Amino acid sequence: MSLHPEKLNVALAMRADVAARMFPTRRLDSLNPGLRLLSPKPMEDFVSPQSLGLLAETDILITGWGCPTVNSAVLDAAPRLRHILHAGGTVKNHVGDECWARGLQVSTAADANAIPVAEYALAMILLANKRVLQIARKLHTEKSAIDPDGLFPEMGNYGKRVGIIGASKIGRHVIRLLAPYELDVVVADPYLSPDEAAVLGVQLVSLTELAESSDVVSLHAPSLPSTQNLIDAALIARFRTGTTFINTARGELVDQDALLARLERHELFAVLDVTTPWVLPADSGFYSNPNVLLTPHLAGSLGTELDRLAATAVAEAQRVSRGEPLLFPVRLADLAVTA
């Protein structure tokens, strides 16, 4: 047996601006001695002579946002490729079914990407129950003494019910972050069993009961054909007056017209980090409604949080080089029920 086993070749595939932010020199230098980076420049296509030359030598492909689709033609050009490690969330946009059919192992940094989304949701849940955004807006408008308790006598987090729709990676992180607070946390998820809910320390309820009984509803379901318009007009009508609805999932899961109608009647509050379309038209009522906080899809990994995604992918590559199993594998069957 050789005392110096051959190194595994690593290549990057993503937009150049993504690579510059996520894989600076210091991050690439963290590859261990069992790995060899073929080029610090990422492949932005899989058809140029330069890319085809890299693919022919690649054992491990680290992908990021903007990676082209890895299909049969790409696999034919990459006979050594055995692992695709995504430094991001979903792999649906660039990893074809052929990859699993040919025995490749795929991993994702979705769990790492879930952390800042859960942190955002936690912050908004606590602020919503305390009515911070509404009281702050009134103070800015009136520029005079404000009686918070008089405005919202039910304000506060103690004993409030928080409804989590979807025990996804993000949903479970939110549940974990809510654990230290004296809140009543309930979950609606058709794939979660009562025993699993008990382990999470939450109560499993129907979607209808969650809507009718929660002070804050936080949406964490994946975007799938079966979840389009999940939060429909009938469900929105069941939200209690004064409920805050938080969406960090996807806009297409929500009947936005029905939501806006209740917001315009001043019956609900909303925190929306995602909408359909991504950028609403300038005349959208969501911009002007005082009961709405809009943010531009900033809950996910941004700024320093990108380093966590890169570190996750590099750590997976290091596991491969040591002959260890992936920590965050993606199986083809998973794609039917995950984002």
Secondary structure, 3 states (H helix, E strand, C coil): CCCCCCCEEEEEECCHHHHHHHCCHHHHCCCCCCEEECCCCCECCCCCHHHHHHHHHCCEEEECCCCCCECHHHHHHCCCCCEEEECCCCCCCCECHHHHHCCCEEEECHHHHHHHHHHHHHHHHHHHHCCHHHHHHHHHHHCCCCCHHHHCCCCCCCCCEEEEECCCHHHHHHHHHHCCCCCEEEEECCCCCHHHHHHHCCEECCHHHHHHHCCEEEECCCCCHHHCCCECHHHHHHCCCCCEEEECCCHHHECHHHHHHHHHCCCCEEEECCCCCCCCCCCCHHHHCCCEEECCCCCCCCHHHHHHHHHHHHHHHHHHHCCCCCCCEECHHHHHCCC
